[in-house]
């Protein structure tokens, strides 16, 4: 009986492990390849060394990417409004960032940068993977 109990516990741990992948199933935002390296030693990126600060890079993603220092970790989100059609709709602008919030200018929906969530909305902000390598942040999808 003890062996069965231990086996069940091990199976639960095995299936409970995180694969490190981010689920971004959002039909409103196209999947662009993102491969961005951010040097934290550069003056333009130095604000990222402090919690609740961010930088924006418009060179990649659908409408640009915001990289946010969430305290003990970094997050990166696409600036396309997640609950508005990317093409064929009337929402053709990037979200604006103010403090710890991102606002979609098309419907004035406000998303939290710590989680990418907005209560009552179907889709959160499209998230990208952020790896820390020395003084570099590597943002990919």
Buried (B, 14 or more C-beta within 10 A) or exposed (E): EEEEEEEEEEEEEEEEEEEEEBEBEBEBBEEBEBEBEBEBEEEEBEEBEEEEBBBBBEEBBBBBBBBBBBEEEBBBBBBBBBBBBBEEEEBEBBBEBEEBBBBBBBEEBEBBBBEBEBEEBEBBBBBBBBEEEEEEBBBBB
